[in-house]
């Protein structure tokens, strides 16, 4: 069967990553390539000794209980999965089946790139609550908190009343100086996910 211009797309992960700013750069493969069947992304860490995959799990309100596969494409890293360290030279694949398990990775070589692919077992893929707020992090890092709030609110179209999104609403309202709205959103979020109470105590977004 002949291919057409629209039957596939090609992207160079290293080239895409080099376009980014900062030591750690995310390459949003799912969004850039318009992938609908599974989640996919990559991260470049330019400096050895720094985080390439942040410490996280997929069982909280920001995730959708995804299993995840990590592949070291370039460089090397040390993964910590459920408290155990795993050395990961180029070509290493690490599959984390349990969404509740904590995992992270630290680059052990400059210019390390890790590919991450994920999706739920026994369920159709959908983007996570965290991913549903498209544009949030870009706006937040640019300190455009009104635009960041708009991005979070778009996430409610897919995940109405989600605790993760409510927490981010609380953060943005606090940064915008809307104390009552921030406290109301935070209370709703904590009612669903109590761990956000401790997180809020340490969160600089609420310092104001």
N, C-alpha and C positions, 0 to 999 in steps of 0.2 A: 504494500500500500504506500503510495507516494505521500510524503509529508508536505505540509504547506507552511507558509510563514506564521500562521496562527496556531499550529499544532504543538509547538513547544517554545520555551523561552530559555535563554542562556544568560548566566550571570557569573562573573568572576568574584568569588567571595573575597580574596585578598585585595583585588582592585577596589571593590566597593568599600572595604574596611579602611583602606588607605585614605579615602576621601573624608573620613570622619575626623573630628577634633577630639583631643584628650588622649589619655593613655589607654582607656578602655572604650572600645567602639562596638556598638551593636549593629548587626546587619539583619534587617527585618525581612527575611526571605519570604515568609508567608504573605505579608502585605505587598512586597515589591513584585513577587511573581504571581500574586493572586491565587494562592493555593487554598483550596477549599476542603480537602480531605483530611488534613492533619496540620498540626502546628510545626513550624520550622523557623529556626533563626540561627545566627552564628555570632560569636563574640571574639574580638581581637583584643589581646592585652599586649601592649607594646613593651612593658617592663617586667622582667623576671622578678618574682617575689610579690607580685600584686595579684589581686583577685581577677579571674577571668569569668567564673560563674559564681554569682553571689550566693551566700548561704540562704537556702529557702526550702520549702516543701510545696507540694501541689494539693494539699488537703484543706487548706483554709478557704475563706470566702473570696480570695482573689484568684484562686485556681478553679479547675473543674475536674479534679482527681485524675490528672493525666499521668500515665506512665511516660517515662522519658528515656531516650537514647542519646548519649553524648559520644561524639567521635572527635578525637584530636586530629585535626587536619594538618597542622603545622606547629612547630615548636614542641613543647612538652608541658605537662602539668601534674600537680598532685591533687587528686580528688579526695575529699573526705565524705564518705557515704555512711550514714548511720554510725558515726564515730570511728570508722576504720579508714586509714589512709591507703590510697591506691596510686602507685606511680603509673603515669600514662604518657609514654613516648608517642611519637607520631604513628598514626594508624590504630591506636587503641580505641576500642568501643566499650562503653560502660552503660549498661542498661539498668535503670532503677525502676523496678516493678511497682513497689509500694508508694503510692502518692504521699503518704504521711512521713516518709523517711526524709530527714534533713540531708541536704547535699550541697557541696560547694567545690570550687576548684581554684587553685592558685597556680599561676604560670611559673614554671621553673626554667624557662628560656624566654628571651626577648621575642616579640612578634609571634606569640602563641595564638592560634586560632582554634576554637572549639565549635563544632556544629551540634545543635540540639534539635531533636525531633520528638514530638509528643502527641499524645491523644488518649482518650479514655478507653478502657477495655470494655467490650460488650455494649458500646453506645456509639451513636453517630457523633462525629467530631463537631464541635462548635468552638468558636473563640472563647477564651476565658474572660471572666469579668474584668481582670486587669487589662487584657488586650482590647476589650470593648470600648475603652475610653481613648480611642485613637487620637493622637496628638497631645495627650495630657502631659507626658514627660517633656516633650519639646517646649511646650508653653511654660511648664513649671520651671524648667532650667533657665528659660529666658526671663523669668520673674513676671510673666504675663498671667497673673493669677485669675483674671476674669476669663481669659481664653481657656485656661486650664479647667476652670469650673464648668464652662460650656462643654468641654470634652467629656468630663465626668458625667454630666447630665445626659449626654448622648448614650452613655453606657446603660442607663436605666431603661432604655427602650428594649434592650435584650434581657437585662437582669433587674427588674423593678425591686426596689427595696434592698438591694444587696449590701451587706455590711462593709465590704471593701470599698465600694463606691461611696457609701455614706461617710466612711472615715475620710476619704479624700475630699468630699464636699466640706466636711468639718474643717479640715486643714486649710482649704482655699478660703472659706468664709472667715476663718481666723486671720489669715494673711491679708484679707481685704478689709479687716476691721469690723466685721459683722459678728459681734460676740454672741448675740442671742441665737442667730442662725447656726453658728459654729457649735454651740453647746447642744442645741436641739439635734443636729445631725450626729454629733458624737454620742449622745445618749441612745439614739436609735441603733447606731453601729455597735456599741458596747452591749446592748441588750441581746444582740444576736451572737456576738463573738467577744467574750469577756476579756480575752487577751489584749484587745485594743485598749483597755483601760490602762494597763502598765505601759503600753507603747506610747500612749498619749502623754503620759507623765514625762517621758524622755524626749518627746518630739519637739524640735526647735520651732516647728510651725505654730505651736501654741504658746510660744514664749511671749508673744505680744499680749 
